[in-house]
Amino acid sequence: MPLLSSEIMSNIVLVSPIPCIDPAKPKSAEAIKQEDLQERMLEDLIHAIEKRKISVNSSIRELFGKKFADWDSSPYGEAFSCQPAISALSFIPHIGCLNERIEVVKTLTEHGYDVRMLAPTNEIMRYQRSYCLAQAESLGAKLLDTDEKMQQLTDWCRDGQMQIGKTTYNSPDLHDDWFAKLGCNRNKVVSKLGEGGRVVEGYCFTLVSEDTDETSMQNLRKDNLRAYKLPFGTKIRTFYKRDGTVAFATKGLCDHVDLFVNTLEAGKLIIVDPHYLSKCSKQLVNIAKREGYEILRVQPSEMFLAPTNYLTLPDGMILMNRAEKLYDELKRKGLAENVIMTPTKHHFNSDGLIGGIRCYTNIIKT
């Protein structure tokens, strides 16, 4: 049974903001000029792709350099270092991403959770996120000032720190310590596992990205957690025009396994994306058998909602995207009371910026 909200207030849900100026405010002439330029660049690339004069990856190389163009064969972390430039082409998703994150804040506060949103102290970063921060505050969330220098971590707080077992794992790129500010005094380790999308926790075991280093594996074992390595998955990245229609999509390997697989302790379930399950079914079936869990496959029609990227809350509830077929499966298993669903279907964060609810939220247990 889930705990009462009064029993979990020492646990905090951290949410990341997204850069988005108030859409009700008129844009400056310079901002409009810049958007027009980006739109023309995108249209030129689409035209070249359609005429087969240039490949999608070559066109991305033209805009952002070789690093992102090689995404098809690169780990997710390397490719995503170009995220700010790529996002500049995704006009509508900035509004869509903001609306999704604000809906998550609203849902959490309405269910009695203690919600904090990261608020950069850097003047430019703060201004870019001011509309999102104001919306969150109006819904009852508190702001947590951060002097974190890396925008990627501010906008995707799961990538900065992660509590696993009795240990807090800090990303090597992290500058600010949000967990310490919020009263967490657990033992800290600097590790790539601080990039929390690389690990999913079950009861007494973890599922980790295949390139997890041996020191991190040993740290997990010290906390009496069995650790199983899983391969990278494949994620599709969608590029949008200013009117919200899809321009083109590209795909690449992704080392954030939480976009493809997650666990639900209440039902002893490992919930898996269908394509990912076909890629590593033998491994997952063996893990499930060893741990006494059951495999639950996401329906292909809902895989683009990133339904496995749900947030496991301190009381054992999960907050997941509105994937109704998956919810019906959980309901048939008697697990409906463990699930909170978003009021609407979310897809802008997951398909436009490669990150769902779990990616831009975090749990701090004090």
C-alpha positions in Angstrom: 0.0 0.0 0.0 1.3 3.5 -0.8 2.2 5.6 2.2 0.2 8.6 3.3 1.5 12.0 2.1 2.0 13.0 5.7 4.6 10.2 6.0 6.8 11.3 3.2 7.2 15.1 3.6 10.9 14.6 4.6 11.3 13.5 0.9 11.5 16.1 -1.8 10.7 15.9 -5.5 13.1 18.1 -7.5 11.9 19.4 -10.9 14.0 21.1 -13.6 12.8 24.2 -15.4 13.0 24.7 -19.2 14.0 27.9 -21.1 10.9 29.6 -22.4 10.0 33.2 -22.5 6.4 34.1 -21.6 4.5 33.4 -24.9 2.0 36.2 -24.1 4.8 38.8 -24.3 5.6 40.3 -27.7 8.9 39.1 -29.1 11.7 41.5 -29.8 12.6 42.3 -33.4 16.0 40.6 -32.9 14.3 37.4 -31.5 11.9 37.3 -34.5 14.8 37.8 -36.9 16.8 35.0 -35.3 13.8 32.6 -35.5 13.3 33.5 -39.2 16.9 32.7 -39.9 16.7 29.4 -38.1 13.5 28.5 -39.9 15.2 29.2 -43.3 18.2 27.1 -42.3 15.9 24.2 -41.4 13.9 24.5 -44.6 17.1 24.5 -46.7 18.2 21.3 -44.9 14.8 19.6 -45.4 14.9 20.5 -49.1 18.4 19.0 -49.4 17.4 15.9 -47.6 14.2 15.4 -49.7 16.3 15.8 -52.9 18.8 13.3 -51.5 21.6 15.8 -52.0 22.5 15.4 -48.4 21.9 12.9 -45.6 20.2 13.8 -42.4 23.4 13.3 -40.5 25.4 15.4 -43.0 22.9 18.2 -42.6 23.2 18.0 -38.8 26.9 18.1 -39.2 26.5 21.3 -41.3 24.7 22.9 -38.4 26.3 21.5 -35.3 29.6 19.9 -36.2 30.7 16.3 -36.5 29.9 15.3 -33.0 26.2 15.2 -33.3 26.3 14.1 -36.9 27.9 10.8 -35.7 25.0 10.2 -33.2 24.1 7.0 -35.0 27.3 5.5 -33.6 27.9 7.7 -30.6 26.9 7.3 -26.9 24.0 9.5 -25.9 26.0 11.7 -23.6 28.5 12.8 -26.2 25.9 13.6 -28.8 23.8 15.6 -26.4 26.5 18.1 -25.7 25.1 20.0 -28.7 21.6 20.1 -27.1 21.3 23.9 -26.8 22.0 24.5 -30.5 19.7 21.7 -31.5 16.9 22.9 -29.3 17.0 26.3 -31.1 15.4 24.6 -34.1 12.6 23.2 -32.1 10.3 26.2 -31.8 7.0 24.7 -30.6 8.5 22.1 -28.2 9.8 24.8 -25.9 6.2 25.8 -25.2 5.1 22.1 -25.2 8.0 21.1 -22.9 7.2 23.9 -20.5 3.5 22.9 -20.4 4.3 19.3 -19.7 6.7 20.1 -16.9 4.2 22.6 -15.3 1.5 19.9 -15.5 3.8 17.5 -13.6 4.4 20.2 -10.9 0.7 20.7 -10.6 -0.1 17.0 -10.4 2.6 16.5 -7.7 1.5 19.4 -5.6 -2.1 18.4 -5.8 -1.2 15.0 -4.5 0.6 16.5 -1.5 4.2 16.2 -2.5 6.9 18.7 -1.5 8.1 20.0 -4.9 11.2 22.2 -5.5 12.2 23.6 -8.9 15.8 24.5 -9.7 16.3 28.2 -10.1 19.6 29.3 -11.7 21.3 32.2 -10.0 23.1 33.1 -13.3 21.3 36.2 -14.6 20.8 35.1 -18.2 19.8 31.5 -17.3 17.4 32.8 -14.7 15.7 35.2 -17.1 15.4 32.5 -19.8 13.6 30.3 -17.2 11.7 33.0 -15.4 8.3 32.2 -16.9 8.6 28.5 -16.0 9.7 29.4 -12.5 6.8 31.8 -11.9 4.3 29.1 -13.2 5.8 26.5 -10.8 5.7 28.9 -7.8 2.1 29.8 -8.5 1.2 26.1 -8.2 2.9 25.7 -4.8 6.4 24.6 -5.7 9.3 26.2 -3.9 12.4 27.4 -5.7 15.9 26.1 -5.0 18.6 28.5 -6.1 21.5 26.9 -7.9 24.8 28.2 -9.2 25.2 25.2 -11.4 27.2 26.2 -14.4 26.2 23.5 -16.8 22.8 24.1 -18.4 22.3 20.4 -19.2 22.3 19.6 -15.5 20.0 22.5 -14.6 17.5 21.5 -17.2 17.8 17.7 -16.6 18.4 17.3 -12.8 18.4 13.5 -13.1 21.7 13.9 -14.9 23.4 15.6 -11.9 22.8 13.4 -8.9 21.2 10.1 -8.0 20.5 8.4 -4.7 20.9 4.6 -5.0 20.7 2.5 -1.9 22.6 4.3 0.9 24.8 6.4 -1.4 24.5 9.6 -3.4 26.2 9.5 -6.8 27.3 12.8 -8.2 28.0 13.3 -11.9 31.6 14.3 -12.6 30.2 17.4 -14.3 28.2 18.6 -11.3 29.3 21.9 -9.7 26.5 22.5 -7.2 25.3 20.0 -4.6 21.4 20.3 -4.6 21.0 17.2 -2.4 23.2 18.7 0.4 21.3 22.0 0.2 18.1 20.0 0.8 19.5 18.2 3.9 20.8 15.0 2.4 23.9 13.9 4.2 24.4 10.5 2.7 27.8 9.2 1.6 28.7 10.7 -1.7 30.6 9.2 -4.7 31.6 10.8 -7.9 30.5 8.5 -10.7 28.9 8.4 -14.1 25.9 6.8 -12.2 25.3 10.4 -11.0 23.9 10.7 -14.5 20.8 9.0 -13.2 19.3 7.9 -16.5 22.0 5.3 -16.6 20.6 3.3 -13.8 17.2 2.0 -12.7 16.7 0.6 -9.2 14.6 -2.5 -8.2 14.3 -4.2 -4.9 17.9 -5.1 -3.9 19.1 -4.9 -7.5 19.9 -2.3 -10.2 19.8 -2.2 -14.0 22.7 -0.1 -15.3 24.1 1.0 -18.6 26.6 -1.4 -20.2 29.6 0.9 -20.0 29.3 1.4 -16.2 32.8 1.3 -14.7 33.9 -1.4 -12.3 34.4 1.0 -9.4 30.7 2.0 -9.6 29.7 -1.6 -9.8 31.6 -2.3 -6.6 30.0 0.6 -4.9 26.6 -0.8 -5.7 27.6 -4.2 -4.3 28.8 -2.5 -1.1 25.2 -1.3 -0.7 24.1 -5.0 -1.2 22.6 -4.2 -4.6 23.0 -6.7 -7.4 23.9 -4.9 -10.6 23.0 -6.0 -14.1 24.4 -4.4 -17.2 22.1 -3.6 -20.1 22.9 -2.4 -23.6 22.3 1.0 -25.0 18.9 1.5 -26.6 18.0 3.4 -29.8 16.1 6.7 -29.5 14.5 8.8 -32.2 15.0 12.5 -32.0 12.3 14.7 -33.7 13.0 18.1 -35.2 10.1 20.5 -35.4 9.3 23.5 -37.6 8.0 26.7 -36.1 4.4 25.7 -36.8 4.8 22.5 -34.8 4.9 20.1 -37.7 7.7 17.5 -37.9 10.6 18.5 -40.1 12.6 15.3 -39.8 13.8 12.8 -37.3 17.1 11.1 -36.6 18.1 8.2 -34.4 21.0 7.3 -32.2 22.2 5.1 -29.5 21.2 6.1 -26.0 22.9 5.0 -22.8 20.1 6.2 -20.6 18.4 2.9 -20.0 15.5 4.5 -18.1 14.1 5.6 -21.5 13.6 1.9 -22.2 13.1 0.0 -19.0 11.9 0.6 -15.4 10.8 -1.4 -12.4 7.6 -1.3 -10.3 8.3 -2.8 -6.9 4.7 -3.0 -5.9 3.9 -5.5 -8.6 7.4 -7.0 -9.0 7.4 -5.8 -12.6 10.1 -4.9 -15.1 8.3 -2.7 -17.7 10.0 -2.6 -21.0 9.9 -0.7 -24.3 9.0 -3.3 -27.1 11.9 -2.6 -29.3 14.3 -2.7 -26.4 12.8 -6.0 -25.2 13.4 -7.5 -28.6 17.0 -6.4 -28.4 17.8 -7.9 -25.1 15.0 -10.2 -24.2 17.2 -13.0 -23.0 19.0 -10.8 -20.5 15.8 -9.2 -19.2 14.0 -12.6 -18.9 17.0 -14.0 -17.0 17.1 -11.0 -14.7 13.4 -11.1 -14.0 13.5 -14.8 -13.2 16.4 -14.4 -10.9 14.8 -11.5 -9.0 11.3 -12.8 -8.9 9.9 -10.2 -11.3 7.6 -10.4 -14.3 8.2 -8.7 -17.7 5.5 -6.3 -18.8 5.9 -5.2 -22.5 4.8 -1.7 -23.5 2.4 -1.6 -26.4 4.1 -0.5 -29.6 1.5 2.2 -30.1 2.5 3.9 -26.9 6.3 3.5 -27.0 6.7 7.1 -28.3 5.2 8.4 -25.1 8.3 7.0 -23.2 6.0 5.4 -20.7 8.9 3.5 -19.0 10.4 6.9 -18.0 8.1 7.3 -15.1 9.0 8.8 -11.7 9.0 6.4 -8.7 7.9 8.6 -5.8 9.1 8.2 -2.1 5.8 6.4 -1.1 6.1 3.8 -3.8 3.6 5.5 -6.2 4.7 6.2 -9.7 3.9 9.3 -11.8 3.8 8.3 -15.4 2.8 9.7 -18.8 -0.7 9.2 -19.9 -0.2 5.8 -21.5 -3.7 4.4 -21.2 -3.0 0.9 -22.5 -0.2 0.4 -20.1 -2.4 1.8 -17.3 -5.1 -0.7 -18.2 -2.5 -3.5 -17.9 -1.4 -2.3 -14.5 -5.1 -2.0 -13.4 -5.7 -5.6 -14.4 -2.9 -6.6 -12.2 -4.5 -4.7 -9.3 -1.9 -1.9 -9.3 -4.1 1.1 -10.2 -3.8 2.5 -6.7 0.0 2.8 -7.2 -0.2 4.9 -10.3 -0.7 8.6 -10.9 -1.1 9.5 -14.6 -0.6 12.9 -16.1 -3.9 14.5 -17.2 -2.7 14.8 -20.8 -0.3 12.8 -23.0 3.2 14.2 -23.0 5.6 13.9 -26.0 7.5 17.1 -26.5 10.1 16.5 -23.9 10.5 12.8 -24.8 10.6 13.0 -28.6 11.9 16.6 -29.1 14.5 16.7 -26.3 15.0 13.0 -25.6 13.8 13.0 -22.0 10.6 12.1 -20.1 9.2 12.7 -16.7 12.0 10.8 -14.8 14.7 12.7 -16.7 13.7 16.2 -15.5 12.7 15.1 -12.0 14.6 13.7 -9.0 13.9 12.4 -5.5 15.9 13.6 -2.5 15.5 11.4 0.6 16.8 13.1 3.7 
